[in-house]
Amino acid sequence: MLVVLGIELAGAANAAPLELESKIPLGEVRGRIDHLAVDIKRHRLYVAELGNDSIGMVDLDERKTIRTLTGFKEPQGIGYVPSSDTLYVANAGDGSVRIFQGADLTPAGQIALGNDADNVRVDDAAGRIFVGYGDGALAVIDAASRRKLTDISLQAHPESFQLDSSGQHIYVNVPDARQIAFVDRSANRQIAPWSTDGLRANFPLALDEPHARLLAIFRHPARLGAFDLHDGRLLTTANTCEDADDAFVDAKRNRVYVSCGEGFLDVLALQGSGYVSIGKVRTASGARTALYVSAMDRLMLAVRATGDTPASVWVFRPTSE
């Protein structure tokens, strides 16, 4: 067992694949923390503080929280649109998407969706925002008018989903239907259900487009499943940490980062056609939501408050080129 900057690295003989740079306190924030979004130009991180009904605004350069917005209803998903300088916040408690404009996050509208508004994804070039919600739908929102255009129907509530770079497809984890939904964006409909081959509870999802792979992370059992991006065939699996909630591809290093509520960041490397763990970095119990920003080459992890330890964002730097 190796210890790097106070972090235990399990199962590795070499240096940790992630090094902790800083811990940024979030202030008086209690309860579960959900998803994150970044304003790269300002080096700001936005934190959906679900259990606290608030949004945290973090200055990553100054390493401090500069504002906390209150009055939300269980904020889960969050997405930033650079071209219009707009923040979209999906609230599970009242099914709304709330919109904020500019550096000061001036309220700029609200869209009613339905129960359990969850993950948010942004296609800035196409002027579209997608929000998963309810018993099985992706809402398609027009960024210019800030109105919902349509729904894409799914067979159960969507968890993580990703937009491909071509603008043609969306890939959606639908764990209650035990499938990955393959969606045609031009038709706004699911065109195929991909079987998860007996693996269950697929929550995180990431795309490795250079290798034409979809990476779904399952909780039962705790596995990474790599699927062919074109036809949904299961190509390979690898063990990973328990209670995963986010996953990211580091294309520069051919790595996958998985954040898990059991208190680890698992780092897997693509070797040949399979994946091997090159380090499990100990974090904190319940710290399962994260964001890897390739433009900044940093991974941010949301860590909830426990006892006398305040809620914080841990910032990690990947090691090696």
Contacts in CASP RR format, 6 or more apart in sequence:
PFRMAT RR
TARGET T0000
AUTHOR 0000-0000-0000
METHOD contacts of the structure
MODEL  1
MLVVLGIELAGAANAAPLELESKIPLGEVRGRIDHLAVDIKRHRLYVAEL
GNDSIGMVDLDERKTIRTLTGFKEPQGIGYVPSSDTLYVANAGDGSVRIF
QGADLTPAGQIALGNDADNVRVDDAAGRIFVGYGDGALAVIDAASRRKLT
DISLQAHPESFQLDSSGQHIYVNVPDARQIAFVDRSANRQIAPWSTDGLR
ANFPLALDEPHARLLAIFRHPARLGAFDLHDGRLLTTANTCEDADDAFVD
AKRNRVYVSCGEGFLDVLALQGSGYVSIGKVRTASGARTALYVSAMDRLM
LAVRATGDTPASVWVFRPTSE
1 8 0 8 1.000
1 9 0 8 1.000
1 10 0 8 1.000
1 11 0 8 1.000
2 8 0 8 1.000
2 9 0 8 1.000
2 12 0 8 1.000
2 13 0 8 1.000
2 15 0 8 1.000
2 16 0 8 1.000
3 9 0 8 1.000
4 15 0 8 1.000
4 16 0 8 1.000
4 19 0 8 1.000
4 20 0 8 1.000
4 281 0 8 1.000
5 19 0 8 1.000
5 20 0 8 1.000
6 20 0 8 1.000
7 16 0 8 1.000
7 18 0 8 1.000
7 19 0 8 1.000
7 20 0 8 1.000
7 281 0 8 1.000
7 282 0 8 1.000
7 283 0 8 1.000
8 281 0 8 1.000
8 282 0 8 1.000
9 16 0 8 1.000
9 279 0 8 1.000
9 280 0 8 1.000
9 281 0 8 1.000
9 282 0 8 1.000
10 264 0 8 1.000
10 279 0 8 1.000
10 280 0 8 1.000
10 282 0 8 1.000
11 277 0 8 1.000
11 279 0 8 1.000
11 280 0 8 1.000
12 278 0 8 1.000
12 279 0 8 1.000
12 280 0 8 1.000
15 319 0 8 1.000
15 320 0 8 1.000
16 279 0 8 1.000
16 281 0 8 1.000
16 319 0 8 1.000
17 255 0 8 1.000
17 267 0 8 1.000
17 278 0 8 1.000
17 279 0 8 1.000
17 281 0 8 1.000
17 318 0 8 1.000
17 319 0 8 1.000
17 320 0 8 1.000
18 257 0 8 1.000
18 265 0 8 1.000
18 267 0 8 1.000
18 281 0 8 1.000
18 299 0 8 1.000
18 316 0 8 1.000
18 317 0 8 1.000
18 318 0 8 1.000
18 319 0 8 1.000
19 316 0 8 1.000
19 317 0 8 1.000
19 319 0 8 1.000
20 314 0 8 1.000
20 315 0 8 1.000
20 316 0 8 1.000
21 298 0 8 1.000
21 315 0 8 1.000
21 316 0 8 1.000
21 317 0 8 1.000
22 63 0 8 1.000
22 314 0 8 1.000
22 315 0 8 1.000
23 303 0 8 1.000
23 312 0 8 1.000
23 313 0 8 1.000
23 314 0 8 1.000
23 315 0 8 1.000
24 58 0 8 1.000
24 60 0 8 1.000
24 63 0 8 1.000
24 64 0 8 1.000
24 65 0 8 1.000
24 312 0 8 1.000
24 313 0 8 1.000
24 314 0 8 1.000
24 315 0 8 1.000
25 64 0 8 1.000
25 65 0 8 1.000
25 310 0 8 1.000
25 311 0 8 1.000
25 312 0 8 1.000
26 33 0 8 1.000
26 47 0 8 1.000
26 49 0 8 1.000
26 56 0 8 1.000
26 58 0 8 1.000
26 65 0 8 1.000
26 68 0 8 1.000
26 310 0 8 1.000
26 311 0 8 1.000
26 312 0 8 1.000
26 313 0 8 1.000
27 65 0 8 1.000
27 68 0 8 1.000
27 310 0 8 1.000
27 311 0 8 1.000
28 310 0 8 1.000
29 49 0 8 1.000
29 52 0 8 1.000
29 54 0 8 1.000
29 56 0 8 1.000
29 68 0 8 1.000
29 304 0 8 1.000
29 305 0 8 1.000
29 310 0 8 1.000
29 311 0 8 1.000
30 51 0 8 1.000
30 52 0 8 1.000
30 304 0 8 1.000
30 305 0 8 1.000
30 311 0 8 1.000
31 49 0 8 1.000
31 50 0 8 1.000
31 51 0 8 1.000
31 52 0 8 1.000
31 304 0 8 1.000
31 305 0 8 1.000
31 311 0 8 1.000
32 50 0 8 1.000
32 51 0 8 1.000
32 304 0 8 1.000
33 47 0 8 1.000
33 48 0 8 1.000
33 49 0 8 1.000
33 50 0 8 1.000
33 51 0 8 1.000
33 289 0 8 1.000
33 302 0 8 1.000
33 303 0 8 1.000
33 304 0 8 1.000
33 311 0 8 1.000
34 48 0 8 1.000
34 49 0 8 1.000
34 50 0 8 1.000
34 75 0 8 1.000
34 76 0 8 1.000
34 77 0 8 1.000
34 78 0 8 1.000
34 289 0 8 1.000
34 302 0 8 1.000
35 48 0 8 1.000
35 76 0 8 1.000
35 77 0 8 1.000
35 78 0 8 1.000
35 119 0 8 1.000
35 120 0 8 1.000
35 246 0 8 1.000
35 289 0 8 1.000
35 291 0 8 1.000
36 45 0 8 1.000
36 46 0 8 1.000
36 47 0 8 1.000
36 48 0 8 1.000
36 78 0 8 1.000
36 289 0 8 1.000
36 290 0 8 1.000
36 291 0 8 1.000
36 300 0 8 1.000
36 302 0 8 1.000
36 313 0 8 1.000
37 45 0 8 1.000
37 46 0 8 1.000
37 78 0 8 1.000
37 79 0 8 1.000
37 80 0 8 1.000
37 87 0 8 1.000
37 120 0 8 1.000
37 291 0 8 1.000
38 44 0 8 1.000
38 45 0 8 1.000
38 46 0 8 1.000
38 80 0 8 1.000
38 291 0 8 1.000
38 293 0 8 1.000
38 296 0 8 1.000
38 300 0 8 1.000
39 45 0 8 1.000
39 46 0 8 1.000
39 80 0 8 1.000
39 82 0 8 1.000
40 82 0 8 1.000
40 293 0 8 1.000
40 295 0 8 1.000
40 296 0 8 1.000
41 82 0 8 1.000
42 103 0 8 1.000
43 59 0 8 1.000
43 60 0 8 1.000
43 61 0 8 1.000
43 296 0 8 1.000
44 57 0 8 1.000
44 58 0 8 1.000
44 59 0 8 1.000
44 60 0 8 1.000
45 57 0 8 1.000
45 58 0 8 1.000
45 60 0 8 1.000
45 291 0 8 1.000
45 300 0 8 1.000
45 313 0 8 1.000
46 55 0 8 1.000
46 56 0 8 1.000
46 57 0 8 1.000
46 58 0 8 1.000
46 78 0 8 1.000
46 79 0 8 1.000
46 80 0 8 1.000
46 87 0 8 1.000
47 55 0 8 1.000
47 56 0 8 1.000
47 57 0 8 1.000
47 58 0 8 1.000
47 78 0 8 1.000
47 302 0 8 1.000
47 313 0 8 1.000
48 55 0 8 1.000
48 75 0 8 1.000
48 76 0 8 1.000
48 77 0 8 1.000
48 78 0 8 1.000
48 89 0 8 1.000
49 55 0 8 1.000
49 56 0 8 1.000
49 68 0 8 1.000
49 75 0 8 1.000
49 311 0 8 1.000
50 74 0 8 1.000
50 75 0 8 1.000
50 76 0 8 1.000
50 92 0 8 1.000
51 74 0 8 1.000
53 70 0 8 1.000
53 71 0 8 1.000
53 72 0 8 1.000
53 73 0 8 1.000
53 74 0 8 1.000
53 75 0 8 1.000
54 68 0 8 1.000
54 69 0 8 1.000
54 70 0 8 1.000
54 71 0 8 1.000
54 72 0 8 1.000
54 75 0 8 1.000
55 68 0 8 1.000
55 69 0 8 1.000
55 72 0 8 1.000
55 75 0 8 1.000
55 78 0 8 1.000
55 89 0 8 1.000
56 65 0 8 1.000
56 67 0 8 1.000
56 68 0 8 1.000
56 69 0 8 1.000
57 65 0 8 1.000
57 66 0 8 1.000
57 67 0 8 1.000
57 68 0 8 1.000
57 69 0 8 1.000
57 105 0 8 1.000
58 64 0 8 1.000
58 65 0 8 1.000
58 66 0 8 1.000
58 313 0 8 1.000
59 65 0 8 1.000
59 66 0 8 1.000
60 296 0 8 1.000
60 298 0 8 1.000
60 315 0 8 1.000
63 315 0 8 1.000
67 105 0 8 1.000
69 100 0 8 1.000
69 105 0 8 1.000
72 89 0 8 1.000
72 91 0 8 1.000
72 98 0 8 1.000
73 91 0 8 1.000
73 92 0 8 1.000
73 93 0 8 1.000
73 94 0 8 1.000
73 95 0 8 1.000
73 96 0 8 1.000
74 91 0 8 1.000
74 92 0 8 1.000
74 93 0 8 1.000
75 89 0 8 1.000
75 90 0 8 1.000
75 91 0 8 1.000
75 92 0 8 1.000
76 90 0 8 1.000
76 91 0 8 1.000
76 92 0 8 1.000
76 117 0 8 1.000
76 118 0 8 1.000
76 119 0 8 1.000
77 89 0 8 1.000
77 90 0 8 1.000
77 117 0 8 1.000
77 118 0 8 1.000
77 119 0 8 1.000
77 120 0 8 1.000
77 131 0 8 1.000
78 87 0 8 1.000
78 88 0 8 1.000
78 89 0 8 1.000
78 90 0 8 1.000
78 120 0 8 1.000
79 87 0 8 1.000
79 88 0 8 1.000
79 89 0 8 1.000
79 120 0 8 1.000
79 121 0 8 1.000
79 122 0 8 1.000
79 129 0 8 1.000
80 86 0 8 1.000
80 87 0 8 1.000
80 88 0 8 1.000
80 122 0 8 1.000
81 87 0 8 1.000
81 88 0 8 1.000
81 122 0 8 1.000
81 124 0 8 1.000
81 127 0 8 1.000
81 129 0 8 1.000
81 143 0 8 1.000
82 124 0 8 1.000
83 124 0 8 1.000
83 127 0 8 1.000
83 143 0 8 1.000
84 101 0 8 1.000
84 143 0 8 1.000
85 101 0 8 1.000
85 102 0 8 1.000
85 103 0 8 1.000
86 99 0 8 1.000
86 100 0 8 1.000
86 101 0 8 1.000
86 102 0 8 1.000
86 108 0 8 1.000
86 143 0 8 1.000
87 99 0 8 1.000
87 100 0 8 1.000
87 101 0 8 1.000
87 105 0 8 1.000
88 97 0 8 1.000
88 98 0 8 1.000
88 99 0 8 1.000
88 120 0 8 1.000
88 122 0 8 1.000
88 129 0 8 1.000
88 131 0 8 1.000
88 141 0 8 1.000
89 97 0 8 1.000
89 98 0 8 1.000
89 99 0 8 1.000
89 100 0 8 1.000
89 120 0 8 1.000
90 96 0 8 1.000
90 97 0 8 1.000
90 113 0 8 1.000
90 117 0 8 1.000
90 118 0 8 1.000
90 119 0 8 1.000
90 120 0 8 1.000
90 131 0 8 1.000
90 132 0 8 1.000
90 133 0 8 1.000
91 97 0 8 1.000
91 98 0 8 1.000
91 117 0 8 1.000
92 115 0 8 1.000
92 116 0 8 1.000
92 117 0 8 1.000
92 118 0 8 1.000
93 115 0 8 1.000
93 116 0 8 1.000
93 117 0 8 1.000
95 112 0 8 1.000
95 113 0 8 1.000
95 114 0 8 1.000
95 115 0 8 1.000
95 116 0 8 1.000
95 117 0 8 1.000
95 133 0 8 1.000
96 110 0 8 1.000
96 111 0 8 1.000
96 112 0 8 1.000
96 113 0 8 1.000
96 117 0 8 1.000
97 110 0 8 1.000
97 111 0 8 1.000
97 113 0 8 1.000
97 117 0 8 1.000
97 120 0 8 1.000
97 129 0 8 1.000
97 131 0 8 1.000
97 139 0 8 1.000
97 141 0 8 1.000
98 107 0 8 1.000
98 109 0 8 1.000
98 110 0 8 1.000
99 107 0 8 1.000
99 108 0 8 1.000
99 109 0 8 1.000
99 110 0 8 1.000
99 111 0 8 1.000
99 146 0 8 1.000
100 106 0 8 1.000
100 107 0 8 1.000
100 108 0 8 1.000
101 107 0 8 1.000
101 108 0 8 1.000
108 146 0 8 1.000
109 146 0 8 1.000
111 139 0 8 1.000
111 141 0 8 1.000
111 146 0 8 1.000
111 147 0 8 1.000
111 148 0 8 1.000
113 131 0 8 1.000
113 133 0 8 1.000
113 134 0 8 1.000
113 139 0 8 1.000
113 148 0 8 1.000
114 133 0 8 1.000
114 134 0 8 1.000
115 133 0 8 1.000
115 134 0 8 1.000
115 135 0 8 1.000
116 133 0 8 1.000
116 134 0 8 1.000
116 157 0 8 1.000
117 131 0 8 1.000
117 132 0 8 1.000
117 133 0 8 1.000
117 134 0 8 1.000
118 131 0 8 1.000
118 132 0 8 1.000
118 133 0 8 1.000
118 134 0 8 1.000
118 157 0 8 1.000
118 158 0 8 1.000
118 159 0 8 1.000
119 131 0 8 1.000
119 132 0 8 1.000
119 158 0 8 1.000
119 159 0 8 1.000
119 160 0 8 1.000
119 161 0 8 1.000
120 129 0 8 1.000
120 130 0 8 1.000
120 131 0 8 1.000
120 132 0 8 1.000
121 129 0 8 1.000
121 130 0 8 1.000
121 131 0 8 1.000
121 161 0 8 1.000
121 162 0 8 1.000
121 163 0 8 1.000
121 170 0 8 1.000
122 128 0 8 1.000
122 129 0 8 1.000
122 130 0 8 1.000
123 129 0 8 1.000
123 130 0 8 1.000
123 163 0 8 1.000
123 167 0 8 1.000
124 143 0 8 1.000
126 167 0 8 1.000
127 142 0 8 1.000
127 143 0 8 1.000
127 144 0 8 1.000
128 140 0 8 1.000
128 141 0 8 1.000
128 142 0 8 1.000
128 143 0 8 1.000
129 140 0 8 1.000
129 141 0 8 1.000
129 143 0 8 1.000
130 138 0 8 1.000
130 139 0 8 1.000
130 140 0 8 1.000
130 141 0 8 1.000
130 161 0 8 1.000
130 163 0 8 1.000
130 170 0 8 1.000
131 138 0 8 1.000
131 139 0 8 1.000
131 141 0 8 1.000
132 138 0 8 1.000
132 139 0 8 1.000
132 157 0 8 1.000
132 158 0 8 1.000
132 161 0 8 1.000
133 139 0 8 1.000
133 157 0 8 1.000
133 158 0 8 1.000
134 157 0 8 1.000
135 156 0 8 1.000
135 157 0 8 1.000
136 153 0 8 1.000
136 154 0 8 1.000
136 155 0 8 1.000
136 156 0 8 1.000
136 157 0 8 1.000
136 158 0 8 1.000
136 174 0 8 1.000
137 151 0 8 1.000
137 152 0 8 1.000
137 153 0 8 1.000
137 154 0 8 1.000
137 158 0 8 1.000
138 151 0 8 1.000
138 152 0 8 1.000
138 154 0 8 1.000
138 158 0 8 1.000
138 161 0 8 1.000
138 170 0 8 1.000
138 172 0 8 1.000
138 183 0 8 1.000
139 148 0 8 1.000
139 150 0 8 1.000
139 151 0 8 1.000
140 148 0 8 1.000
140 149 0 8 1.000
140 150 0 8 1.000
140 151 0 8 1.000
140 152 0 8 1.000
140 188 0 8 1.000
141 147 0 8 1.000
141 148 0 8 1.000
141 149 0 8 1.000
142 148 0 8 1.000
142 149 0 8 1.000
150 188 0 8 1.000
152 170 0 8 1.000
152 183 0 8 1.000
152 188 0 8 1.000
152 189 0 8 1.000
152 190 0 8 1.000
153 189 0 8 1.000
153 190 0 8 1.000
154 172 0 8 1.000
154 174 0 8 1.000
154 177 0 8 1.000
154 181 0 8 1.000
154 190 0 8 1.000
155 174 0 8 1.000
155 177 0 8 1.000
155 179 0 8 1.000
155 181 0 8 1.000
155 190 0 8 1.000
155 193 0 8 1.000
156 174 0 8 1.000
156 175 0 8 1.000
156 176 0 8 1.000
156 177 0 8 1.000
157 174 0 8 1.000
157 176 0 8 1.000
158 172 0 8 1.000
158 173 0 8 1.000
158 174 0 8 1.000
158 181 0 8 1.000
159 172 0 8 1.000
159 173 0 8 1.000
159 174 0 8 1.000
159 175 0 8 1.000
159 202 0 8 1.000
159 203 0 8 1.000
159 204 0 8 1.000
159 205 0 8 1.000
160 172 0 8 1.000
160 173 0 8 1.000
160 203 0 8 1.000
160 204 0 8 1.000
160 205 0 8 1.000
160 246 0 8 1.000
160 247 0 8 1.000
161 170 0 8 1.000
161 171 0 8 1.000
161 172 0 8 1.000
161 173 0 8 1.000
161 181 0 8 1.000
161 205 0 8 1.000
162 170 0 8 1.000
162 171 0 8 1.000
162 205 0 8 1.000
162 206 0 8 1.000
162 207 0 8 1.000
162 214 0 8 1.000
163 169 0 8 1.000
163 170 0 8 1.000
163 185 0 8 1.000
164 170 0 8 1.000
164 171 0 8 1.000
164 207 0 8 1.000
164 209 0 8 1.000
164 229 0 8 1.000
165 209 0 8 1.000
167 185 0 8 1.000
168 184 0 8 1.000
168 185 0 8 1.000
168 186 0 8 1.000
169 182 0 8 1.000
169 183 0 8 1.000
169 184 0 8 1.000
169 185 0 8 1.000
170 181 0 8 1.000
170 183 0 8 1.000
170 185 0 8 1.000
171 180 0 8 1.000
171 181 0 8 1.000
171 182 0 8 1.000
171 183 0 8 1.000
171 205 0 8 1.000
171 207 0 8 1.000
171 214 0 8 1.000
171 229 0 8 1.000
172 180 0 8 1.000
172 181 0 8 1.000
172 183 0 8 1.000
172 190 0 8 1.000
172 205 0 8 1.000
173 180 0 8 1.000
173 202 0 8 1.000
173 203 0 8 1.000
173 204 0 8 1.000
173 205 0 8 1.000
173 216 0 8 1.000
174 180 0 8 1.000
174 181 0 8 1.000
174 193 0 8 1.000
174 202 0 8 1.000
175 200 0 8 1.000
175 201 0 8 1.000
175 202 0 8 1.000
175 203 0 8 1.000
177 193 0 8 1.000
178 195 0 8 1.000
178 196 0 8 1.000
178 198 0 8 1.000
178 200 0 8 1.000
179 193 0 8 1.000
179 194 0 8 1.000
179 195 0 8 1.000
179 196 0 8 1.000
180 193 0 8 1.000
180 194 0 8 1.000
180 196 0 8 1.000
180 202 0 8 1.000
180 205 0 8 1.000
180 214 0 8 1.000
180 216 0 8 1.000
180 227 0 8 1.000
180 232 0 8 1.000
181 190 0 8 1.000
181 192 0 8 1.000
181 193 0 8 1.000
181 194 0 8 1.000
182 190 0 8 1.000
182 191 0 8 1.000
182 192 0 8 1.000
182 193 0 8 1.000
182 194 0 8 1.000
182 232 0 8 1.000
183 189 0 8 1.000
183 190 0 8 1.000
183 191 0 8 1.000
184 190 0 8 1.000
184 191 0 8 1.000
192 232 0 8 1.000
194 227 0 8 1.000
194 232 0 8 1.000
195 234 0 8 1.000
196 202 0 8 1.000
196 216 0 8 1.000
196 218 0 8 1.000
196 234 0 8 1.000
197 234 0 8 1.000
199 216 0 8 1.000
199 218 0 8 1.000
199 220 0 8 1.000
199 221 0 8 1.000
199 223 0 8 1.000
199 225 0 8 1.000
199 237 0 8 1.000
200 218 0 8 1.000
200 219 0 8 1.000
200 220 0 8 1.000
201 218 0 8 1.000
201 219 0 8 1.000
201 220 0 8 1.000
202 216 0 8 1.000
202 217 0 8 1.000
202 218 0 8 1.000
202 219 0 8 1.000
203 217 0 8 1.000
203 218 0 8 1.000
203 219 0 8 1.000
203 244 0 8 1.000
203 245 0 8 1.000
204 216 0 8 1.000
204 217 0 8 1.000
204 244 0 8 1.000
204 245 0 8 1.000
204 246 0 8 1.000
204 247 0 8 1.000
204 258 0 8 1.000
204 259 0 8 1.000
205 214 0 8 1.000
205 215 0 8 1.000
205 216 0 8 1.000
205 217 0 8 1.000
205 247 0 8 1.000
206 214 0 8 1.000
206 215 0 8 1.000
206 247 0 8 1.000
206 248 0 8 1.000
206 249 0 8 1.000
206 256 0 8 1.000
207 213 0 8 1.000
207 214 0 8 1.000
207 215 0 8 1.000
207 229 0 8 1.000
207 249 0 8 1.000
208 214 0 8 1.000
208 215 0 8 1.000
208 226 0 8 1.000
208 229 0 8 1.000
208 249 0 8 1.000
208 251 0 8 1.000
208 256 0 8 1.000
208 270 0 8 1.000
209 229 0 8 1.000
210 251 0 8 1.000
211 270 0 8 1.000
212 228 0 8 1.000
212 229 0 8 1.000
212 230 0 8 1.000
213 226 0 8 1.000
213 227 0 8 1.000
213 228 0 8 1.000
213 229 0 8 1.000
213 235 0 8 1.000
214 226 0 8 1.000
214 227 0 8 1.000
214 228 0 8 1.000
214 229 0 8 1.000
214 232 0 8 1.000
215 224 0 8 1.000
215 225 0 8 1.000
215 226 0 8 1.000
215 227 0 8 1.000
215 247 0 8 1.000
215 249 0 8 1.000
215 256 0 8 1.000
216 224 0 8 1.000
216 225 0 8 1.000
216 227 0 8 1.000
217 223 0 8 1.000
217 224 0 8 1.000
217 225 0 8 1.000
217 240 0 8 1.000
217 244 0 8 1.000
217 247 0 8 1.000
217 258 0 8 1.000
218 224 0 8 1.000
218 225 0 8 1.000
218 244 0 8 1.000
219 242 0 8 1.000
219 243 0 8 1.000
219 244 0 8 1.000
221 239 0 8 1.000
222 239 0 8 1.000
222 240 0 8 1.000
222 241 0 8 1.000
222 242 0 8 1.000
222 243 0 8 1.000
222 244 0 8 1.000
222 260 0 8 1.000
223 237 0 8 1.000
223 238 0 8 1.000
223 239 0 8 1.000
223 240 0 8 1.000
224 237 0 8 1.000
224 238 0 8 1.000
224 239 0 8 1.000
224 240 0 8 1.000
224 247 0 8 1.000
224 256 0 8 1.000
224 258 0 8 1.000
224 268 0 8 1.000
224 275 0 8 1.000
225 234 0 8 1.000
225 235 0 8 1.000
225 236 0 8 1.000
225 237 0 8 1.000
225 238 0 8 1.000
226 234 0 8 1.000
226 235 0 8 1.000
226 236 0 8 1.000
226 237 0 8 1.000
226 238 0 8 1.000
226 274 0 8 1.000
226 275 0 8 1.000
227 233 0 8 1.000
227 234 0 8 1.000
227 235 0 8 1.000
228 235 0 8 1.000
235 273 0 8 1.000
236 273 0 8 1.000
236 274 0 8 1.000
236 275 0 8 1.000
238 268 0 8 1.000
238 274 0 8 1.000
238 275 0 8 1.000
238 276 0 8 1.000
238 277 0 8 1.000
239 277 0 8 1.000
240 258 0 8 1.000
240 260 0 8 1.000
240 266 0 8 1.000
240 268 0 8 1.000
240 277 0 8 1.000
241 258 0 8 1.000
241 260 0 8 1.000
241 261 0 8 1.000
241 262 0 8 1.000
241 263 0 8 1.000
241 264 0 8 1.000
241 265 0 8 1.000
241 266 0 8 1.000
241 280 0 8 1.000
242 260 0 8 1.000
242 261 0 8 1.000
242 262 0 8 1.000
243 260 0 8 1.000
243 261 0 8 1.000
243 262 0 8 1.000
243 286 0 8 1.000
243 288 0 8 1.000
244 258 0 8 1.000
244 259 0 8 1.000
244 260 0 8 1.000
244 261 0 8 1.000
244 266 0 8 1.000
244 288 0 8 1.000
245 259 0 8 1.000
245 260 0 8 1.000
245 261 0 8 1.000
245 288 0 8 1.000
245 289 0 8 1.000
246 258 0 8 1.000
246 259 0 8 1.000
246 288 0 8 1.000
246 289 0 8 1.000
246 290 0 8 1.000
246 291 0 8 1.000
247 256 0 8 1.000
247 257 0 8 1.000
247 258 0 8 1.000
247 259 0 8 1.000
248 256 0 8 1.000
248 257 0 8 1.000
248 290 0 8 1.000
248 291 0 8 1.000
248 292 0 8 1.000
248 299 0 8 1.000
249 255 0 8 1.000
249 256 0 8 1.000
250 256 0 8 1.000
250 257 0 8 1.000
250 292 0 8 1.000
250 294 0 8 1.000
250 318 0 8 1.000
251 294 0 8 1.000
252 294 0 8 1.000
252 297 0 8 1.000
252 321 0 8 1.000
253 269 0 8 1.000
253 318 0 8 1.000
253 320 0 8 1.000
253 321 0 8 1.000
254 269 0 8 1.000
254 270 0 8 1.000
255 267 0 8 1.000
255 268 0 8 1.000
255 269 0 8 1.000
255 270 0 8 1.000
255 278 0 8 1.000
255 318 0 8 1.000
256 267 0 8 1.000
256 268 0 8 1.000
256 269 0 8 1.000
256 270 0 8 1.000
256 275 0 8 1.000
257 265 0 8 1.000
257 266 0 8 1.000
257 267 0 8 1.000
257 290 0 8 1.000
257 292 0 8 1.000
257 299 0 8 1.000
258 265 0 8 1.000
258 266 0 8 1.000
258 267 0 8 1.000
258 268 0 8 1.000
259 265 0 8 1.000
259 283 0 8 1.000
259 287 0 8 1.000
259 288 0 8 1.000
259 289 0 8 1.000
259 290 0 8 1.000
259 301 0 8 1.000
260 266 0 8 1.000
260 288 0 8 1.000
261 285 0 8 1.000
261 286 0 8 1.000
261 287 0 8 1.000
261 288 0 8 1.000
262 285 0 8 1.000
262 286 0 8 1.000
263 282 0 8 1.000
263 283 0 8 1.000
263 284 0 8 1.000
263 285 0 8 1.000
263 286 0 8 1.000
263 287 0 8 1.000
263 288 0 8 1.000
264 280 0 8 1.000
264 281 0 8 1.000
264 282 0 8 1.000
264 283 0 8 1.000
265 280 0 8 1.000
265 281 0 8 1.000
265 283 0 8 1.000
265 290 0 8 1.000
265 299 0 8 1.000
265 301 0 8 1.000
265 316 0 8 1.000
266 277 0 8 1.000
266 279 0 8 1.000
266 280 0 8 1.000
266 281 0 8 1.000
267 277 0 8 1.000
267 278 0 8 1.000
267 279 0 8 1.000
267 280 0 8 1.000
267 281 0 8 1.000
268 275 0 8 1.000
268 276 0 8 1.000
268 277 0 8 1.000
268 278 0 8 1.000
269 275 0 8 1.000
269 276 0 8 1.000
269 278 0 8 1.000
281 316 0 8 1.000
283 301 0 8 1.000
283 303 0 8 1.000
283 314 0 8 1.000
284 303 0 8 1.000
284 304 0 8 1.000
284 306 0 8 1.000
285 306 0 8 1.000
286 303 0 8 1.000
286 304 0 8 1.000
287 301 0 8 1.000
287 302 0 8 1.000
287 303 0 8 1.000
287 304 0 8 1.000
287 314 0 8 1.000
289 301 0 8 1.000
289 302 0 8 1.000
290 299 0 8 1.000
290 300 0 8 1.000
290 301 0 8 1.000
290 302 0 8 1.000
291 299 0 8 1.000
291 300 0 8 1.000
292 298 0 8 1.000
292 299 0 8 1.000
292 300 0 8 1.000
293 299 0 8 1.000
293 300 0 8 1.000
297 317 0 8 1.000
297 318 0 8 1.000
298 315 0 8 1.000
298 316 0 8 1.000
298 317 0 8 1.000
299 315 0 8 1.000
299 316 0 8 1.000
299 318 0 8 1.000
300 313 0 8 1.000
300 314 0 8 1.000
300 315 0 8 1.000
300 316 0 8 1.000
301 313 0 8 1.000
301 314 0 8 1.000
301 315 0 8 1.000
301 316 0 8 1.000
302 311 0 8 1.000
302 313 0 8 1.000
303 311 0 8 1.000
303 312 0 8 1.000
303 313 0 8 1.000
303 314 0 8 1.000
304 311 0 8 1.000
305 311 0 8 1.000
END
